[in-house]
């Protein structure tokens, strides 16, 4: 088999792994949109905030240390202890649930039945608030996140492919873990939305807020629940991306790559988020490999958006989205 073809297969495999990470972020968008009809622009910042909080808790960092030191003239930075990764993840999830309660209590509770554009603008404001709040709470320096996930090249895959094909595939262990985690998450979320009472209530709230209230569904509970679940998905995405490239404020920009994923898969489909992520991941890697050298490279920055634009023209609801027909 030609070496160029083998390298293309390796590139495609790595694209699948990158697509899984995109899909993890897109899952949070889909969950909130299905439950409340809100396009949550803040989902990427939630991933950043959860990763910052996790690192801060693990390292025993004092929250708001810079502010406290500036006001009181102290020199506090750390409590002097570190916590295990599992306990830190549990505590971080508690923080995300508290955040979900605060978002519902102080923002969306007052915006029931408002126009979608108003809800969308509220999430933009929430995104910038959380980014500044996270900066003030944990600092803006780049942080290393190590929760014990395996990283580096998978030697077994490298040796197996080299013995079979004469060419060893470089596949990152962290990408493999992310793929497994995303698969499990999708299965759990699909089962939850389809076969549980809370999942059916979530879909009812998305269809009509007032109708859901009239049959006894607690809108407050459903919104807190779905924002908590989206916070958990953001935490998982933040852990994966943070472990891969460090926890820094550019991490919030991964939300922008999730937008083409949603346009391809559909805003209301959990499996669509996964399929869309895989298409974007594989597509951008192969396009860069085959076409990039001919046009100057750096095509990964814009390929996903061009592909999404084409989908918007010919299939605006995405591959798995529901086609909306308005009768007049």
C-alpha positions as CSV (number, residue, x, y, z in Angstrom):
1,X,0.0,0.0,0.0
2,X,1.5,3.4,-1.0
3,X,2.9,5.4,1.9
4,X,0.8,8.5,0.9
5,X,-2.4,6.5,1.3
6,X,-1.3,5.1,4.7
7,X,-0.5,8.6,5.8
8,X,-4.0,9.8,4.6
9,X,-5.6,7.0,6.7
10,X,-3.6,8.1,9.7
11,X,-4.7,11.7,9.1
12,X,-8.3,10.6,8.8
13,X,-8.1,8.6,12.0
14,X,-6.7,11.6,13.9
15,X,-9.5,13.7,12.3
16,X,-12.1,11.3,13.8
17,X,-10.5,11.8,17.2
18,X,-10.5,15.6,16.9
19,X,-14.1,15.4,15.7
20,X,-15.1,13.7,19.0
21,X,-13.7,16.6,21.0
22,X,-15.7,19.1,18.8
23,X,-18.8,16.9,19.4
24,X,-18.4,17.1,23.2
25,X,-18.8,20.8,23.1
26,X,-21.7,20.6,20.6
27,X,-23.5,18.2,22.9
28,X,-23.9,21.0,25.5
29,X,-25.5,23.3,22.8
30,X,-27.9,20.6,21.8
31,X,-29.0,19.8,25.3
32,X,-29.9,23.3,26.3
33,X,-31.5,24.0,22.9
34,X,-33.7,20.9,23.1
35,X,-34.8,21.8,26.6
36,X,-35.4,25.5,26.4
37,X,-35.1,26.6,22.8
38,X,-32.1,28.7,23.8
39,X,-29.0,28.7,21.7
40,X,-26.4,28.9,24.5
41,X,-23.5,31.0,23.3
42,X,-21.8,30.6,26.7
43,X,-21.3,26.8,26.3
44,X,-17.6,27.2,25.3
45,X,-17.0,29.6,28.2
46,X,-18.6,27.0,30.5
47,X,-16.0,24.5,29.4
48,X,-13.3,27.0,30.2
49,X,-14.8,28.0,33.5
50,X,-15.2,24.3,34.6
51,X,-11.6,23.6,33.6
52,X,-10.3,26.6,35.5
53,X,-12.3,25.6,38.6
54,X,-11.1,22.1,38.4
55,X,-7.4,23.2,38.3
56,X,-7.9,25.7,41.1
57,X,-9.5,23.1,43.4
58,X,-6.9,20.5,42.6
59,X,-4.0,22.9,43.3
60,X,-5.6,24.4,46.4
61,X,-5.7,27.8,44.9
62,X,-7.4,30.6,46.8
63,X,-10.3,32.0,44.8
64,X,-10.2,35.7,44.1
65,X,-6.6,35.8,45.5
66,X,-5.6,38.8,43.4
67,X,-8.6,40.8,44.5
68,X,-8.2,39.8,48.2
69,X,-4.5,40.7,48.1
70,X,-5.2,44.1,46.5
71,X,-8.0,45.0,48.9
72,X,-6.4,43.8,52.2
73,X,-2.7,44.0,51.4
74,X,-2.2,40.2,52.0
75,X,-0.1,37.7,50.0
76,X,-2.5,34.7,49.7
77,X,-2.2,32.4,46.8
78,X,-2.7,28.8,47.9
79,X,-4.2,27.0,50.9
80,X,-1.2,24.7,51.1
81,X,-2.9,21.4,50.1
82,X,-3.8,19.5,46.9
83,X,-6.8,17.4,46.3
84,X,-7.2,14.1,44.3
85,X,-8.5,14.4,40.7
86,X,-11.7,12.5,41.4
87,X,-12.7,14.5,44.4
88,X,-11.9,17.7,42.6
89,X,-14.1,16.7,39.7
90,X,-17.0,16.0,42.1
91,X,-16.5,19.4,43.7
92,X,-16.3,21.1,40.3
93,X,-19.5,19.4,39.3
94,X,-21.1,20.9,42.5
95,X,-19.9,24.3,41.4
96,X,-21.5,23.8,37.9
97,X,-24.8,22.8,39.5
98,X,-24.6,26.0,41.6
99,X,-23.9,27.9,38.5
100,X,-26.9,26.3,36.8
101,X,-29.2,27.3,39.7
102,X,-27.8,30.9,39.6
103,X,-28.3,31.2,35.8
104,X,-31.9,30.0,36.1
105,X,-32.7,32.0,39.2
106,X,-31.2,35.4,38.2
107,X,-31.5,35.3,34.4
108,X,-33.8,32.9,32.6
109,X,-36.5,32.9,35.3
110,X,-37.3,36.4,34.2
111,X,-37.2,35.6,30.4
112,X,-39.9,33.0,30.1
113,X,-41.7,33.2,26.7
114,X,-39.5,36.0,25.5
115,X,-38.3,36.1,21.9
116,X,-35.5,33.8,21.0
117,X,-33.2,36.7,20.1
118,X,-33.6,38.1,23.6
119,X,-32.6,34.7,25.1
120,X,-29.7,34.4,22.7
121,X,-28.4,37.9,23.7
122,X,-28.7,36.9,27.4
123,X,-26.4,34.0,26.8
124,X,-23.9,36.3,25.0
125,X,-23.9,38.5,28.1
126,X,-23.5,35.4,30.3
127,X,-20.5,34.3,28.3
128,X,-18.6,37.5,28.8
129,X,-19.6,37.7,32.4
130,X,-18.3,34.1,33.1
131,X,-15.1,34.8,31.2
132,X,-14.4,37.9,33.3
133,X,-15.5,36.2,36.5
134,X,-13.3,33.1,35.8
135,X,-10.4,35.4,35.2
136,X,-11.0,37.3,38.4
137,X,-11.6,34.1,40.4
138,X,-8.7,31.9,39.2
139,X,-6.3,34.2,37.3
140,X,-5.6,34.5,33.6
141,X,-2.3,32.6,33.4
142,X,-2.1,29.3,31.4
143,X,-2.6,26.3,33.7
144,X,-1.6,22.7,33.3
145,X,-4.4,20.2,33.9
146,X,-3.4,16.6,34.9
147,X,-6.1,14.3,36.1
148,X,-4.3,11.1,35.3
149,X,-5.5,10.6,31.7
150,X,-3.0,8.7,29.5
151,X,-1.3,10.9,26.9
152,X,1.2,10.5,24.2
153,X,1.4,8.0,21.3
154,X,-0.4,4.7,21.7
155,X,2.5,2.2,21.3
156,X,0.3,-0.8,20.7
157,X,-1.4,0.8,17.7
158,X,1.9,2.0,16.4
159,X,3.5,-1.4,16.6
160,X,0.4,-3.3,15.3
161,X,0.0,-1.0,12.2
162,X,3.8,-1.1,11.5
163,X,3.9,-4.9,11.6
164,X,0.8,-5.2,9.4
165,X,1.3,-2.3,7.0
166,X,4.9,-1.3,7.3
167,X,3.8,2.1,8.6
168,X,3.1,3.0,12.2
169,X,0.0,5.1,13.0
170,X,0.5,7.9,15.5
171,X,-2.7,8.0,17.6
172,X,-2.8,9.9,20.9
173,X,-4.0,8.0,24.0
174,X,-6.0,11.1,25.1
175,X,-7.9,11.1,21.9
176,X,-8.9,7.5,22.4
177,X,-10.1,8.2,25.9
178,X,-12.1,11.1,24.6
179,X,-13.7,8.9,21.9
180,X,-14.8,6.3,24.5
181,X,-16.1,9.0,26.9
182,X,-18.1,10.7,24.1
183,X,-19.6,7.4,23.1
184,X,-20.7,6.6,26.6
185,X,-22.1,10.2,27.1
186,X,-24.1,10.0,23.9
187,X,-25.7,6.7,24.9
188,X,-26.6,7.9,28.3
189,X,-28.0,11.2,27.1
190,X,-30.1,9.6,24.4
191,X,-31.5,7.0,26.9
192,X,-32.2,9.8,29.4
193,X,-34.1,12.1,26.9
194,X,-36.1,9.2,25.4
195,X,-36.9,6.9,28.3
196,X,-37.1,8.9,31.5
197,X,-39.8,11.1,32.9
198,X,-37.5,14.0,33.2
199,X,-36.3,13.6,29.6
200,X,-39.9,13.7,28.3
201,X,-40.6,16.7,30.4
202,X,-37.5,18.4,29.0
203,X,-38.8,17.9,25.5
204,X,-42.2,19.2,26.5
205,X,-40.7,22.4,27.9
206,X,-38.8,22.9,24.7
207,X,-42.0,22.7,22.6
208,X,-44.1,25.2,24.7
209,X,-43.2,26.7,28.1
210,X,-46.8,27.6,29.1
211,X,-48.3,24.3,28.0
212,X,-45.7,22.5,30.0
213,X,-46.5,24.6,33.1
214,X,-50.2,23.9,32.6
215,X,-49.7,20.1,33.0
216,X,-47.7,20.5,36.1
217,X,-44.1,20.4,34.8
218,X,-41.8,22.6,36.9
219,X,-40.1,24.9,34.5
220,X,-37.5,25.9,37.1
221,X,-36.5,22.4,37.9
222,X,-36.2,21.4,34.2
223,X,-34.0,24.4,33.4
224,X,-31.8,23.8,36.4
225,X,-31.5,20.2,35.5
226,X,-30.6,20.7,31.8
227,X,-28.1,23.5,32.6
228,X,-26.5,21.2,35.2
229,X,-26.2,18.4,32.6
230,X,-24.8,20.9,30.1
231,X,-22.4,22.0,32.8
232,X,-21.3,18.3,33.2
233,X,-20.8,18.0,29.5
234,X,-18.8,21.3,29.5
235,X,-16.7,19.9,32.4
236,X,-15.9,16.7,30.4
237,X,-15.0,18.8,27.3
238,X,-12.9,21.2,29.4
239,X,-11.0,18.3,31.0
240,X,-10.3,16.7,27.6
241,X,-9.2,20.0,25.9
242,X,-7.4,21.3,29.0
243,X,-5.4,18.1,29.3
244,X,-4.6,18.3,25.6
245,X,-3.6,21.9,25.2
246,X,-3.6,23.5,28.7
247,X,-6.2,25.5,30.4
248,X,-6.2,29.0,28.9
249,X,-8.7,31.5,27.8
250,X,-8.5,30.6,24.2
251,X,-10.2,27.4,25.3
252,X,-13.5,29.2,25.1
253,X,-13.0,29.6,21.3
254,X,-13.7,25.9,20.8
255,X,-17.3,26.9,21.0
256,X,-16.9,28.5,17.6
257,X,-15.8,25.2,16.1
258,X,-18.9,23.6,17.5
259,X,-21.2,25.9,15.4
260,X,-20.4,24.2,12.1
261,X,-20.9,20.9,13.9
262,X,-24.4,21.9,14.9
263,X,-25.2,23.2,11.4
264,X,-24.2,19.9,10.0
265,X,-25.8,17.6,12.6
266,X,-28.9,19.7,13.5
267,X,-29.5,21.8,16.6
268,X,-32.0,19.3,18.1
269,X,-30.2,16.0,17.6
270,X,-27.8,14.5,20.1
271,X,-26.5,11.8,17.6
272,X,-26.3,14.6,15.0
273,X,-23.8,16.5,17.2
274,X,-21.5,13.4,17.2
275,X,-21.9,12.8,13.4
276,X,-21.4,16.4,12.7
277,X,-18.3,16.5,14.8
278,X,-16.8,13.5,13.1
279,X,-17.5,15.0,9.6
280,X,-15.9,18.3,10.6
281,X,-12.9,16.6,12.2
282,X,-12.2,14.2,9.3
283,X,-13.1,16.8,6.6
284,X,-10.7,19.5,7.9
285,X,-7.8,17.1,8.3
286,X,-8.2,15.5,4.9
287,X,-8.8,18.8,3.2
288,X,-5.6,20.2,4.8
289,X,-3.7,17.1,3.7
290,X,-4.8,17.0,0.1
291,X,-5.7,20.6,-0.8
292,X,-3.9,22.7,1.8
293,X,-0.4,22.5,0.2
294,X,-1.9,23.7,-3.1
295,X,-3.5,26.9,-1.7
296,X,-1.0,27.9,1.0
297,X,-2.2,25.7,3.9
298,X,-4.0,26.8,7.1
299,X,-7.3,25.6,5.8
300,X,-8.3,24.1,9.1
301,X,-9.2,27.6,10.3
302,X,-12.0,28.1,7.8
303,X,-12.9,24.8,6.2
304,X,-15.6,23.9,8.8
305,X,-17.3,27.2,8.3
306,X,-17.4,26.9,4.5
307,X,-18.8,23.4,4.8
308,X,-21.4,24.6,7.2
309,X,-22.4,27.5,4.8
310,X,-22.9,24.9,2.0
311,X,-25.2,22.9,4.4
312,X,-27.1,26.0,5.3
313,X,-27.9,26.7,1.6
314,X,-29.0,23.2,0.7
315,X,-30.2,21.6,4.0
316,X,-30.6,24.3,6.7
317,X,-32.0,21.9,9.3
318,X,-28.8,19.8,9.2
319,X,-28.5,16.0,8.6
320,X,-30.6,15.0,11.7
321,X,-32.5,18.2,12.5
322,X,-36.2,18.5,12.3
323,X,-37.6,20.2,9.2
324,X,-39.9,23.0,10.2
325,X,-42.9,23.6,8.0
326,X,-45.0,26.7,8.6
327,X,-48.4,26.8,7.1
328,X,-49.9,30.1,6.0
